[in-house]
């Protein structure tokens, strides 16, 4: 089957913005429309020569303004539909489509300017009803101003006859704030959690998929994570007086200079190569078609009609080299296509329902059936321990049931977490399993979305996970998780000769291994311990753990609550895996806690430093304690030591002083990723994806 890339272009048919010669947002009067009256007709002529691989023309979905601002500035909400009627007729004759672009611009008599209305949902509903009534027939397609959306708006759009909304910009989120162009509040939107493929949005969470389906389809446009372009966009916002952060991804107008638009093209082509099919849905504004207006870079316009044509031509040229067929899409065709795709899934022959505590053994049996562990009984015990004991709010497992049979499950460990000075509830996703005959058929994705809705309703703040390379594409793709940081695995040889003997068998290999190992011991000896610092084995932590947590949390932003109860659940109550617990003492006083485990990893005796946790962090104390721990591990036969630590954590410097090195991902025994997912929409949700906010150790995983 040929690889395909579908191109859909949308125009937000706004009046000219202040940057392009239009009036500022503190003017309530006739708007300026040179982009539509001059630029758009010229573009229509240029598009006549565009043909895809099958000879089809390039249609545009022109989303026309019709709302209260248009009525206030031009006396009629349908003014743009009527004033440009001849142009819209030409568009239809050329195979283009019309949609609707409603804006929640509201005039403030107190502030004497237009602003984005976000709080008054009744006014928003009336505004949408007024705009929809301006059309002779209910508009089938919509794309909201600023990409802004909420549950009530989306449900209203569906009631008004909209069948496909194109507002979604995956990964993009911004707070509304003042704008130097005349408004005191604009630009609030949140698409941080939505998937990148079209979906039926849930009536109570527009960013989540409704597994039961509905008429309206949300059709996301493509975004990019290019760091350079995020920096450039951030600079533009600063010049407008904006101060808030932009999201992890951003949308690029198809009228952007080809050098800057290239990352979006490249990402789409790579996806088409990898998956066999991809979508490239992009947008532009009419005023960007004007050659004599708008922002410039190094004397050249940032946007322009010629750039749109060049970007399309470059896409076709690169696709041809990679043997990818480019298909120019009409909005109506895409709607029909995705209606078929989404309805083809149909009603599942199974039901999603939570696992009760009494059913834990059944869920454990499913995991054993899928993963085939070497010791099935030990695996069952640890599974039940995790979801009954370690999960601090009882079991949270969503299962797919077919009568009395479990087809798959999506578990989460409920835990207490520290979030910027307050205690919240978080969900650690792990142990996802689906029977082989049901894999790749959407079961896991639907279970995940049901689980997210359940967690969200219970007040969970966020979820986090360490998926392997097999499930990672699902999490960051259709489930809209995001990678926070590379997996922070640190390693330190303790007996390098033993490690090399396994790699180099035979007499010569042993000779070389012993020589290299001896040299390594001279070049990288174990760090020196300190007579002031000692490690004291204990059976269990007591009230001192609560005090150390109280001191440590003042320097933490996002972390698992590491108090006495957590240490007991995580280490003392764990079956089949003996851990060693230590007090870290300085001059006789308990200043920290440590947990280690000696285990076999890849036929190597591995000394895992699970916790190195100090109340008031002192680098010299941490390094000396780590030195004592490593000597203890070496004396007990350990050949290599390992730990997890993010580079910004203060413990990282202690690990590096002790001879640990970050292990590149390509050398990991199994590629693992650190990902997160916000469960509650909030202004600070972007903080979840900044690795510098996190505190991680091996104890945050369930595998050691």
N, C-alpha and C positions, 0 to 999 in steps of 0.2 A: 504494500500500500504506500502511495506517495506521501511524503511529508508535506504538511500544509501550514500556512500561516494566514490567518484571517485578519484583515485590516478594516477597522471601523473608525470613522472620523466624525466627531460631534462638534458643532459650533454653539457656544454659549452666546446667543445673539443679543448681547448687551449694547447699550449706548456707549459712546466713547467715554473712557475713564479719564480722570484728571491728568494722568501721565500722558495721554494722547490728545490733549486739547479740550477735553470735556469739562463741564463745570465741576467744582468741588462739591463735596457731599453736604456742605452747609447752604446750598442753593436749592430752593424749591421753585423750579420753573422749568421751561422747556429744556429737554436734554439734547445733546448733540449726537448725530448718528452718521457721521462721515464714513465710519467703517462699513456700515451696511449700504449706504447710498453710493459710495465710490469704490471702496476696496472689494466688497463682495462680488459685484458684477464682473470686475476684472478677473477675480479668481475663477468665477464660473467659466469664463472664456478659456483660461489656462487649463482647467480640468478636462476640457473637451478632448484633449489629446491623450489623457491617461487611460491606459487599458491594462487589465491584469492578464495573467497567463491564459485565461480562457476567452479573452477579448471583451470582458465586461468593463464598463465605465466605472469611475470612482464616485460613488454617491456620498453626499454629506447629509447628516441628520442636523437640520437647522432648528435649534430649540429657541423659540421666540418668547420674548418677555411679555407677560400679561399678569399684572398684579396691582396692588394699591399704589405703589410709587408711580407706575406708568399712568394710572388714573389721576393722581395728584398733579403730575407734571404736564400731562397732555389732555386732561379732562375725561379720558376714556381708558379703561383697562385694556381694550382691544386695539388701541391706537397703532401699535407696531404691526399688528396683523393687517389692519386696513391701509395704513400709509404705504407699506411696502408690498401691497397685494400683487402688483405687477411682477415684482421680483420673485415672490413666492410662487407665482404661476410659472415663471421661467424655470425655477428650481424643480418643480414637479415635472415639467416637460423634459428636463434633462435627467430624470430618474432619481432625483433627490427626495428626501422626506422632511416633514415638519414635525417638530415636537414642541415641548413647553419648557421654559426656563423661569420658574417663579423665584422671586427674591423676597425675603422678609425684610426689606428696607422699610422702616417706620419713621415718620417724622416726629421729632420731639419738640414741642413748643417751648419747653423749659430750656433745652440745650440749643435750640435753633439749628438743628441738623438732622440728617437721616442717620439712623443707626440700625444695626442688626437686632431684631427683636428675638430674644431667645426664651423669655420667661412666660409671656402671655400666650398660652397655648390656644385659648379661645380666639384671640386676634389672629394667630397663625392660621387656624382653621378657616376663619372668615376670609382671610387673604387668599388662601388656596381656592376656596369656593368661588370667589370673585374672579380669579384668574382663569379657572377652568370654564366658567360661564362665558368668557370672551370668545371661545372657539365655537364654530358652527357645529362641530362634532366633538365629543369628548376626546382630548388628546390621548393617544396611546403610549407616548413616550415622554418622559420628563427627566430633567436634570436640574437640581436645585442650585440656587446661588450659594457660593462659598462651599459647595458640596455638603451644606449643613443638613442634618437629618435627626429626627427622633422618632420614637415609636408612633406617636399620635399623628405626625405628619405623613409617615409612610402609609398608615392605615387609611388616612384621609385621601391620599393620592389614589389608592386602590378603589375606594368608594366612588371617586370622581371619574373612574374609567381608565386610569393609567394601567397599562399592562406590563411595561418594562421601564424601570427607573435606572438611570445611568449615573447616579451621584457618587457611588462608592469609589473611594480612592484607597486601596488597601495599604495599611501601615501609616497612614497620614493622620495627624492630630495636631490641633492648634487651639490655644486659648484665644478668646476674643479680647481685643484691647484697643486703645485709641489709635487713630490713624492721622498722620499729618496732612492728609488730603481733605480734612474737614469733618471727620466723624469721631465721636467719642467712644464708639464700640463697634468693631467689625471683625469678621474672620474667625468665628468659632466653629469648629467641626471636630468630629472624632470618628475615624474609621480604623482605629488601631487594632481591632480584633477581627475584622471581617475577612472572609476567605477571598482568594483571588479569582476563583471561577464563579460564573453566574449561579445564583441560588434563590430559593424561595425564602425571604426573610421572615423571621419569627415575629408574630404580632406584638410580643412583649420584649423583644430584643432584636432590633433591626440589623445588628451585626452578626447574629447567629442564624443558622439555617433552621427552618421549620421542617422537621422530618415528616410531618403530615401533609406538607405541601399547601399551596394557596395559588390564587390566580396570578398575582403580581410576581415578577422576576426582578431581582436586583442584579444588574449587569455591571460589574466593576471595570473601571478603566485601569490601564497599566501604570504602575509606579516603579521607581528605581531607587536603589539604596546608594547611589554614587556619592562617596564622601565629598569629592570636589564640588559637585553640583549642589549638595546640601549646604556647603560653606558659601557658595555664590548666592544661593537663594536666601540664606540667613543674612548676608550682607545687604541684599535688596530690602529685606524686611526692616533691618536696622535703619536704613536710610529713610524709611517711611515712619520711623519712630517706634517700631515694634520692639518689644523687649523679651517676649516669651520664646520658649524653645520650639523648634519645628520637629516633626516626627522623624522616625527612622527612615521613612521613604518619602519621595516627592513625585508629583506628576510633572511631566514636561509637555508643554504645548507643541503641537506638530509644526507650528510656525517658527519655532526656535532655530537659531543658527545650527546648521548641520554638525559642526564640531561639538556643540553642547548637547544636541539631541542624540548623538551616537550611542551613549550607554543604553538608552531605552531600546534602540534597534537591536543592539548586540544581545541584550538579555532575552528579547523575544525570539531571536534566531536560535540562540542556544537552547531555549526551551523547546522549540520546534524540532531541533535535531535530536534532543534527548527523549522527548515524549512522542514524537511523530506528528503532533499538532499543537498549535499555540494560537493565542489571540493577541492582537495589538490594537487596543481601543484607546484612542487619544482625542484631544480636544484643542480648540483654539477660540479666540475672540475676534470679532470683525475688525476692531480698531488696530489689531496687530498686522492687518493687511495694508495699512497706510505706510507709504515709504517715507513720508516727511514728518512722522511723529513717533513718540515712544522712546524708551531707554536705548542708549547706545553703549557699546563696549569697544574701546580702542578706535573710536570714530565710526564703527560699523553698527547698523541697527541690530539689536538683539533678536528682533522678530521681523517677519516679512512674508508676503505671499510667495516670493520666489523660493524662500527656504522650505515652505510646505511642499512645493513641487520637487525640490531637490531631495528632501528627506524621503519622499515616496519613491523617487527614482533610485536612490541609494539602497533603499530596502529591497527593491526588485533586483538590483544588480547583485547585491550580496547573497540574496536568496537563490538566485540562479547559480552562483558559484557553488553553493552548498546543496544544490538539487532539492530545494524547497519550493513548492508551488505557492505563490501569493494569490490570495483570493480577496477581491474587493467586496465588502459586505454591505448590503442594505439593512437598515435597522429592522424592517419588517421580516426580512429573511432570517436574520439572527434571532428575532423573537420566536418565529415559527420553529426554527431549528432547536432552540433551547427548551421550548415547550415540549417538544418530542423527547429530547434527552432527559429532561427532569421527570416527565411523566412515565418514561420507559422503566424507571426504577420501580414505579408502582407501589402498592402496599406490600410491605415485607411479610414474609410468611412466619415471622417471629415477633415477639413483643419485648420491649425493654422494661426491666423492672429491677429495683435494688436487691442485692443479696442480703438476706437477714442473717443475724449472728448464728442462728441454728443451721444455716446452710453453708457455713464456711468451708467445711470439708469438701463439698461439691465443687466450690470454686477452686480449691487447692487441687482437686483431681483434674479439673480442666487444664490448669497450668502444667501439671505433670504430663498430661496427654500431649500438650503442644510442645513443651520444651525438652522432654525426655532427659531429665537430670540423672546423673550417675547414681545418686543415692535418693531414690524417690521418697522414702520415709522422712529423711532429714529435710528435704525440700518442703514436704507437707507441713512439718512442724514449724519451720521458719516462716512459711507463708501465713499460717494461722497466727503465729506470734506477731508478725508485722501488722496484720489487719485487725487483730483483737487487742493486742497489748501496746504496740508502738503507736498505732493510730490512736490519738488521744481523745477522740470523740466517737469511738466506735467504728465499725466497718463502714466504708464508703465505696461500695463496688456496684457498678451498673452492669447488669448481665443481659445478654440476648437469649431469650428463652423460646424454644419451640416445644410446646407442651411440657413434658418433664425433662427435656434435654437442654443443656447449656451449650450454646454455639460459640460464645465468646464473652469476654468481660473486660471492663475498663475500670480498674481499681485506682483509688487515691488514698494516701495516708493523710489523715487530718492531723494537723499539728498547730501548736502555738508558735507564732512568729512575732518578731520584733520589726516594726515598721515605723521608722523615723520618730521614735519616742513613745509609741503606743503599742500595746499588745493586740494582735489580730489573729485570725485563724487562716491558715494557708493549707493548700493541698499539694502533696508530693505525688505526682502521677508515676506509677510503676506497675510492673507485672501485667501489662496488657497482653491479652492472648486471644486468638481466634482459631478455631479448628481449620485445618488445612483446606478442606473443601469449601470453606466460607471466606477464605482470604481473597482480597482484591475485589470484593463485591459490595463494598460500602458499609459493611456491618460495623466495623470498628469506628468509622467516622460518625455514624449515627449514634452509637453508644456514647462516644465522647461528648457529642453535643447535648445529649440527654443528661449526662453527668454534669456538664458545665452549668446547665440550667438549674439543676438540683443544688449544686454548690453555691451558685449565685443567690438563689432564694434563701439559703441558710446563712448568708452573710460572709462567706469566705472571701478574703481580699484578693488573693492571687494564687496561681498554680505554678509549679516548677517541676522540671523533669530532666533526666539525663538519658535521652533516647540513644539507641545505637544507630548504626548507619542504615539499618533496614526500615525503622519506623520514623527516622528523622525527616525524610521527605514528606510524609503524611502530616507530621506536626507543623512544619513551617509552610506547608502548601495549603491544603484544603482546611486544616484546622486553625490556621493563622497564628501559630506560635511563632516566637522569634528567638534566634540564638542570642544569648547574652554575652558569652565569651568562649574562647577555646577551652576545652576541658583542661583544667590546671593541674596536670599530673607531674609530680616531681619524683626524681629517682636518684639514689646514691648507692654505688657499689660498696659493699662492706668487705667482700672477699672476691675481688675481680678475677683472680685465677680460677676460682670454682665456676664462675659464670662462663669464662672463655673455654674452659675444658669441655663444657657441653656444646659449645659452638665449634670447637676444633678437636674432634676425637682423634685418637691414635697417639703414639709416642711423641711424634714431632709436635703435634698440637698441644700435648700436655707440657712439653718443654717450653714452647713459645708462651703458653698461657701462664706458666709459673714465672717466666721472665717478665712479661708485661705486668702481671699482677704485683710482682715485687717492686717494679718501677712505679706503679700507680700508688702503692702504699707509701713510698717515699715522697712522691709529688703531692699526694692528697691524703695526708694522715687524718685520723679522726680528730675533731676539734678538742681543745683542752677543756677539761672540766674545771670547776672552781670549788675551793674548799668552803665557800660561803653558800653554795647552792647544792642541794641534794634532792634525790628522788626517793620517796618512801612508799613502798607498796601498801595498798589498803584494799579491803574487801568491798567497800561501798562508800560513796561520798555522802556526807551529812549536811548539816546546816552551812558548812563552809562553802559548799557549792552555790548556795543561794546568794551568799555574800559576794563571792567572786563574780557571779553573773550580774549582780547589782552594780558592781564597779565597772565591769567590762562593757555593759550595754551602753554606757554613755559615749563610747567611741564607735558604736555600730549603728548602721542605718537599716539594713535588711539582714536578718539572721534568724535561725531557729532559736527559740528560747532555751538556753542551756542552763537550766537550774537543776536542783537535786532530783526532781521528779523525772526530768528528761534523761539524765544520766542513768537513772535506775532502769527506766523503760528500755533505753537504747542498748545498754551494755550489760547490766547486771541480770536482767530478765531474759536476755537473748539465749535461745537454746543452741546447743551443739557447737558453739564457737566461743571458746574461753578468751576473755579479754583480761589484760592486766591494767589495773587502775593505780595511779600514783598521785600522791601529793607532791607538789613542787614547793620546796622550802628554801627560803633565803634567811640565813642567820637564825634558823629555828622557826621562823614564821611561815605559815602556809600562804603562798602568794599566787598559786595556780594549780591546775589540774592537768593530768596527762592520761591518755588511754592508748594502749598499743595492743597489737595482736601479731603473733607469729603464725604464718600460714604458708601454704604451697601455692605459688603462682607460676605457671609455665615451667614446672619442674624446678623452680628456684625457691629456696627457703627465704621468704620475704618477711621483713619486719615492717609492718604497717603502723605508722604513727597516725592514729585516728584522731587524736586531740592533743593540742598543745595550747592550753587556754589559760591566760593570765588575767588577773583582775586589772591592776595597773601595769600596763605593758612596759617592760624595761628590756631593751635588746640584749644587753649583756647577760641578764638572768635567763632569758629565753634560749640564748645560744648555749650557755653552760648546761641548762637542763636538757637540751636536745643532745648535747655531747654525752651526758650521762646515760640517756635513753639509748643512744646508738651503741655505746659500749655494752650496755645490758643486752641488747639484741645480738651483737656480735658474739658475746660470751655464750649465748644460747644457740649458736649455730646459724644465725641469719647470714645469708650471702648477699642480699641486697635490701635496701630500705626504700620505702615509698611513702608519699604523702600527697595530699591535695591542698593547694593554697593558691589563691589569686595573687597576682603580682603586687597589688596595692596594699594587701594586708601587711601589717607590721611583722607578722611571723615569717613572711617571705624572706626578709633579710636574714633572719636567724637560720632558716633552711639553707640559704645560699652560703652563709658563713660556715655552715656545717658540711658543705660539699655537695649539696643537692643541686640538680640541674633540671630545668623543664624538659620533658620528653616531647619531641615534636609529634603531632597527631599521626603522621604516617608510620611511626614506630609503635603506636599503642597496640596492645594485643587485640583489641576490638575498638574501632573508631567510636567514640562517645562524644556527645554534644551537651552543652549546658544551655537549656532553653527555659523560657518563662511565658506566662499567659495571664493577662489581667482579667479578673472576674468581676470587678466593679468599675464602672466608668467613673473616672475622676480626673481632675486637672493634673495630678501628680503621677498618673499611671506610667508616663514615660520614664520615671525614675527606676521602674522595675527593670528596664533594659540597659541601664548603665552599670557595667560590671563593677565600677568603683564603689557602688553602694552596697555590694554584697559581702558577706562573710561566709566562707565555705571551708569545710574540712571533710575528711573521709567519713566522718560520722553522719554527714548529711546524705550519704548514699545508703542504700539498703543491701549492698553487695559485699561489704567487708565485715 
